[in-house]
Amino acid sequence: MAKDIDVKELVKLAAAEGAKVALETVEKEQQKARRGRKDRRLRNTKLLLKNYRLLKEHCEGAVFMDEQVEDESIIDFMAMMEEPGYSDKVFVESIGKSAARTQLIMQHIEKMMDIYKVISEQSGRKEDQRNYWIIWHFYVSDERLTIEEIADQFNVDRSTIYRAINSGTEILSALFFGIDGINKK
């Protein structure tokens, strides 16, 4: 009988230890997944910022409606595609949908940049204001400036520019993606 008690106690201890290890493993996996989501959002934020000027050009130049076409040969080409086997309507609708999605994203980015500017100004910290302007000059302004030009303009080292970009990207991630963009450790 004494052996039964020892075995039962041993099983309880083993089960408790196994549950503890399983719980720790699950927690580590959840932390890893959260870090991965945060990293993806930061990459996506930088990707949107890096391509801001191209996306803006796309929005301004996309042609997806008959009324926008200036060259009659393009209309003739589209008519030719209406022959059996071509799916021009789907293609043109796809271009239109892409242009609309891009326009929506661009409006969101521009609005969030406006909010970021207000936040940086209201902070009262010169560093926050400088970080906003560094992001603006590097990614958004019509005049494309290099890291060196921005560093000269603000009279700081290049490493300060890179830190400002990283700091600004963190803030913009939260603004672009809401709660999902916040750094949760």
C-alpha positions as CSV (number, residue, x, y, z in Angstrom):
1,M,0.0,0.0,0.0
2,A,2.9,2.4,0.7
3,K,4.1,1.9,-2.8
4,D,0.6,3.0,-4.2
5,I,0.8,6.2,-2.2
6,D,4.3,7.0,-3.5
7,V,3.3,6.2,-7.1
8,K,0.2,8.4,-6.8
9,E,2.2,11.2,-5.3
10,L,4.9,10.8,-8.0
11,V,2.3,10.9,-10.7
12,K,0.8,14.1,-9.2
13,L,4.3,15.7,-9.1
14,A,5.1,14.7,-12.6
15,A,1.8,16.0,-13.9
16,A,2.3,19.3,-12.1
17,E,5.9,19.6,-13.5
18,G,4.7,18.7,-17.0
19,A,1.9,21.3,-16.9
20,K,4.4,23.9,-15.7
21,V,6.8,23.2,-18.5
22,A,3.9,23.2,-21.0
23,L,2.7,26.5,-19.7
24,E,6.1,28.0,-20.0
25,T,6.5,26.7,-23.5
26,V,3.2,28.1,-24.6
27,E,4.1,31.5,-23.0
28,K,7.4,31.6,-24.9
29,E,5.7,30.8,-28.2
30,Q,3.1,33.5,-27.6
31,Q,5.9,36.1,-26.9
32,K,7.7,35.0,-30.0
33,A,4.5,35.4,-32.1
34,R,3.9,38.9,-30.6
35,R,7.4,39.9,-31.5
36,G,7.0,38.6,-35.0
37,R,3.7,40.5,-35.5
38,K,5.4,43.7,-34.2
39,D,8.4,43.1,-36.5
40,R,6.1,42.7,-39.4
41,R,4.2,45.9,-38.6
42,L,7.4,47.8,-38.3
43,R,8.6,46.4,-41.6
44,N,5.2,47.2,-43.2
45,T,5.4,50.8,-41.8
46,K,8.9,51.2,-43.3
47,L,7.7,49.6,-46.5
48,L,4.8,52.0,-46.8
49,L,7.0,55.0,-46.0
50,K,9.8,53.9,-48.5
51,N,7.2,53.6,-51.2
52,Y,5.1,56.6,-50.3
53,R,6.3,58.7,-53.3
54,L,5.7,55.8,-55.8
55,L,2.2,55.1,-54.3
56,K,1.4,58.8,-54.5
57,E,2.4,58.8,-58.2
58,H,0.3,55.7,-58.8
59,C,-2.8,57.4,-57.3
60,E,-2.3,60.5,-59.3
61,G,-1.6,58.6,-62.6
62,A,-3.7,55.5,-62.5
63,V,-5.9,55.1,-65.6
64,F,-8.8,52.7,-65.1
65,M,-11.9,54.4,-66.5
66,D,-12.7,55.0,-70.2
67,E,-13.1,58.7,-69.5
68,Q,-9.5,58.9,-68.4
69,V,-8.1,57.5,-71.6
70,E,-6.7,60.2,-73.9
71,D,-5.4,57.9,-76.7
72,E,-8.0,56.4,-78.9
73,S,-5.7,53.5,-79.8
74,I,-5.9,52.3,-76.2
75,I,-9.7,52.2,-76.4
76,D,-9.4,50.2,-79.7
77,F,-7.0,47.8,-78.0
78,M,-9.4,47.3,-75.1
79,A,-12.2,46.7,-77.6
80,M,-10.1,44.0,-79.3
81,M,-9.6,42.4,-75.9
82,E,-13.4,41.9,-75.7
83,E,-13.1,39.1,-78.1
84,P,-13.7,35.6,-76.7
85,G,-10.9,34.4,-74.5
86,Y,-10.0,37.8,-73.1
87,S,-11.1,39.0,-69.7
88,D,-10.4,42.7,-70.0
89,K,-13.4,43.7,-67.8
90,V,-11.9,41.8,-64.8
91,F,-8.5,43.2,-65.5
92,V,-9.7,46.8,-65.7
93,E,-11.9,46.3,-62.6
94,S,-8.8,44.9,-60.8
95,I,-6.8,48.0,-61.7
96,G,-9.6,50.2,-60.5
97,K,-9.9,48.3,-57.2
98,S,-6.1,48.5,-56.7
99,A,-6.1,52.3,-57.4
100,A,-9.0,52.7,-54.9
101,R,-7.2,50.7,-52.2
102,T,-4.0,52.5,-52.8
103,Q,-5.8,55.9,-52.6
104,L,-7.4,54.8,-49.3
105,I,-4.0,53.7,-47.9
106,M,-2.5,57.0,-49.0
107,Q,-5.2,59.1,-47.4
108,H,-4.7,57.1,-44.2
109,I,-0.9,57.6,-44.3
110,E,-1.3,61.3,-44.9
111,K,-3.8,61.7,-42.1
112,M,-1.6,59.8,-39.7
113,M,1.4,61.9,-40.7
114,D,-0.7,65.0,-39.8
115,I,-1.5,63.5,-36.4
116,Y,2.1,62.5,-35.9
117,K,3.1,66.2,-36.6
118,V,0.6,67.4,-34.0
119,I,1.7,64.9,-31.4
120,S,5.4,65.9,-31.9
121,E,4.5,69.6,-31.6
122,Q,2.4,69.1,-28.5
123,S,5.1,67.1,-26.8
124,G,7.2,70.2,-26.4
125,R,10.3,68.2,-27.0
126,K,12.6,69.4,-29.7
127,E,13.7,65.8,-30.3
128,D,10.2,64.7,-31.1
129,Q,9.7,67.6,-33.5
130,R,13.0,66.9,-35.2
131,N,12.1,63.2,-35.5
132,Y,8.9,64.1,-37.3
133,W,10.7,66.4,-39.7
134,I,13.4,63.8,-40.4
135,I,10.7,61.2,-41.3
136,W,8.9,63.9,-43.4
137,H,12.0,64.8,-45.4
138,F,13.3,61.3,-45.8
139,Y,10.1,59.6,-46.9
140,V,7.2,62.1,-47.6
141,S,8.3,65.5,-48.9
142,D,8.4,66.2,-52.7
143,E,12.1,67.0,-52.4
144,R,13.9,63.7,-51.7
145,L,16.8,64.3,-49.3
146,T,19.5,61.8,-48.4
147,I,20.5,60.9,-44.9
148,E,23.6,63.1,-45.2
149,E,21.6,66.1,-46.4
150,I,19.1,65.7,-43.6
151,A,22.0,65.3,-41.1
152,D,23.5,68.5,-42.4
153,Q,20.2,70.3,-42.3
154,F,19.6,69.4,-38.6
155,N,23.3,69.6,-37.7
156,V,23.4,66.1,-36.3
157,D,25.3,62.9,-36.9
158,R,24.0,60.3,-39.4
159,S,23.4,57.9,-36.5
160,T,21.0,60.4,-35.0
161,I,19.0,60.3,-38.3
162,Y,18.8,56.6,-38.2
163,R,17.6,56.6,-34.6
164,A,15.0,59.2,-35.4
165,I,13.7,57.1,-38.3
166,N,13.4,54.1,-36.0
167,S,11.7,56.1,-33.3
168,G,9.3,57.7,-35.7
169,T,8.6,54.4,-37.3
170,E,7.5,53.0,-33.9
171,I,5.1,55.9,-33.4
172,L,3.8,55.6,-37.0
173,S,3.3,51.9,-36.6
174,A,0.9,52.6,-33.8
175,L,-0.8,55.3,-35.8
176,F,-1.0,53.2,-39.0
177,F,-2.1,50.0,-37.4
178,G,-3.8,51.0,-34.1
179,I,-3.5,48.7,-31.2
180,D,-1.9,46.0,-33.4
181,G,1.0,48.4,-34.0
182,I,1.9,49.0,-30.4
183,N,5.0,47.5,-29.0
184,K,3.7,44.8,-26.6
185,K,6.5,43.1,-24.8
